[in-house]
């Protein structure tokens, strides 16, 4: 069984935007609530989500803009554990966090 692209997009929006699969199934045009529930049940398991995430990350890493501000290509500086870090160099991913660092960029 191959799911419809509409059902995959509706499932991502329902789960990712915290709308819920049932509600997005009721308001979606061209996707029945039953087929959406089946798509989410059969294709949105942890292994498939991790595989899709890894594919997206590997594709983004190949783009030139993703590596534009890297000084050392072998190192990737992130705060994926939820810590806020002060950023002293230019970065595409840094934002201003008034709670943690005032008017200085952080990730």
N, C-alpha and C positions, 0 to 999 in steps of 0.2 A: 504494500500500500504506500503510495506516495501522496503526501498531503498537498493541498492546494497552497500556493504562495499567500493567498488572502488569509487562509487559516493560520499560517505561521505568523504573519504580521499581526493579526488580531490577537493571537496567543501571547506574543511578545508584549504588545501594548497592554493587554489585560493584566498580565503578571507584572510587567516592568513599571507600569504607571499606577499600580495598586488600584485598578478599577475592578478587577476580578473577571474571571473567565465567563461566569454566568451572565454578568451585566453586559460585558462587551459582546457576548453572543447574541443578546437580545437587541442591541442597538446597531450591530453590524449589518451592512447590506451585502448580500452575496455569500454569506457564511452562516450556516445554520448553527444553532446552539449545540446540537448533537455532534456535528462534525468538528466543531471547535473543541468540545470536551474530549472527543476521541484523539484529536491531534495533540492536545496538551498532554493527555494521559500517556500516549504511546511515544511521543517524540521529545518531550521536554523533561527527560530524566537527567540526572546529574552528569552522567558520562557524556551525553550529547551536548549539554550546555558547556561543559568544560572544553570539549573538542572545538566547538564553535568559537568560544572565547580565545583559545589558543590560536586558531586560524586568523582571527581578527588581529590579535596582537602581533603575530608574525608578519602579516601584511602591512600593518602600520609601521613596524620597525624597518621595513624595506623602503619606505617613503623618505625622500630626502629631508623634508621638513621636520620629521620626527627626530632626526639626528643633527639638526642644524646647530644646536647649542651644546652638543656634547664635546667636552674637551678630551675625554679619554673614551674611545669607542668600546673598550672592553668593560666599562663600568656603567651601571645604570643607577642613578641616585633617585630613590623614591622614599615615600613614607607610607608604605602600604599597610603598616600595622596601626595606622590611625594617629601616629604622632605628628605634631606640627613642627616643622623645621624651618629655620631662617634660611633664606636663599640669598647668597652673596653674589651670584652670577646671573646672567640673563637666562631665562627659562620660559618655555612655552606653557608649562603646566602650573606655574606659580600664580597665586592670587593674593590679594591683600586680606589679611585676617586681623581685624581690629581687636578681636578678643585675645589673641595670643601675642602679636608682634606690633600692634599699632598700625602705622602707615608703611611698614616694610613688607615686601613680598615674602610669602612662605608657601610651602607645599605640605 
